[in-house]
Amino acid sequence: MFCVDKVGTDCSVDQMKSFITGLSVEVVTCFETKPRRRRNEEADATDRKAFRVCIRDDDRGHLLNAAAWPDSIIISEWFFKSKLENNEDA
């Protein structure tokens, strides 16, 4: 699973899936999620979107081809916060 972050606010799940499919990558699942916060951000970001994308491991190289994405996009491994971390944010 990957996080595709810093995406424009006008991008939909269907548009993201279509873009990734165009990279010859089979999209297993794609969900809109909260953008990751930068260290200095106190509130949730509203100026960008993020997506949780699940693909087959065989397609990893195509998805991570930096030349295929706009410079502003950040793709990183997806990670889950522990329940302890979630409680500390509350």
Secondary structure as UniProt FT lines:
FT   STRAND          2..7
FT   TURN            9..10
FT   HELIX           13..21
FT   TURN            22..24
FT   STRAND          27..33
FT   TURN            39..40
FT   STRAND          49..55
FT   HELIX           57..59
FT   HELIX           60..63
FT   HELIX           66..68
FT   TURN            71..72
FT   STRAND          74..77
FT   HELIX           83..89
//
